[in-house]
């Protein structure tokens, strides 16, 4: 039976996101493959490996059921190196108010980006105030278009706005649209990655990333509910 050598390889993590987003959902292999846009054969290999490792089981109808979600999430987060696996494009904004800058993103095409790292955590589970903005984009073209909309300029290094070209498009799975407002501006919507992706990105991130991740973790487990194994 085919297996994968590493459950944290890029396309394998697509399966992890779907399973961890709703650990109580029961999946068929085909349904899971279609959900995360991978082949049925590869999905079967990932699931077979996860079964061997004790993270999923088959239920009475032979569907896939998640077990030990907290253990899997933490091991994935510990393995992931956000600052090494992604490509960063550095830009600079003179706007010093993080709230105001994030609000400006409401003018951007809502499918072209998703906030992550401390900026994403600041909106989902405020704990650490970020000094820069990280957002995933699908490619350099999106970064250029967003920068033009925001009126920001590229910089060789040390930018306070970082466009992140991801190691895999799966990082956009389950992204959230949040309504935000400032004291002098109307409410608007911005995109943030899923709480699962956010936790994984924060875990090894320097400058209080782990602290922000642990604060977010409480919200993830609360959303999962009390029907958890290995919590």
Secondary structure as GFF3:
##gff-version 3
##sequence-region A 1 231
A	DSSP	alpha_helix	12	21	.	.	.	ID=ss1
A	DSSP	alpha_helix	29	36	.	.	.	ID=ss2
A	DSSP	alpha_helix	40	53	.	.	.	ID=ss3
A	DSSP	beta_strand	56	58	.	.	.	ID=ss4
A	DSSP	beta_strand	64	66	.	.	.	ID=ss5
A	DSSP	alpha_helix	69	79	.	.	.	ID=ss6
A	DSSP	alpha_helix	82	85	.	.	.	ID=ss7
A	DSSP	beta_strand	87	92	.	.	.	ID=ss8
A	DSSP	alpha_helix	98	104	.	.	.	ID=ss9
A	DSSP	three_ten_helix	105	107	.	.	.	ID=ss10
A	DSSP	beta_strand	113	116	.	.	.	ID=ss11
A	DSSP	alpha_helix	117	124	.	.	.	ID=ss12
A	DSSP	beta_strand	133	137	.	.	.	ID=ss13
A	DSSP	alpha_helix	140	150	.	.	.	ID=ss14
A	DSSP	beta_strand	153	154	.	.	.	ID=ss15
A	DSSP	beta_strand	161	165	.	.	.	ID=ss16
A	DSSP	three_ten_helix	169	172	.	.	.	ID=ss17
A	DSSP	beta_strand	176	182	.	.	.	ID=ss18
A	DSSP	beta_strand	185	192	.	.	.	ID=ss19
A	DSSP	alpha_helix	195	203	.	.	.	ID=ss20
A	DSSP	alpha_helix	209	224	.	.	.	ID=ss21
###
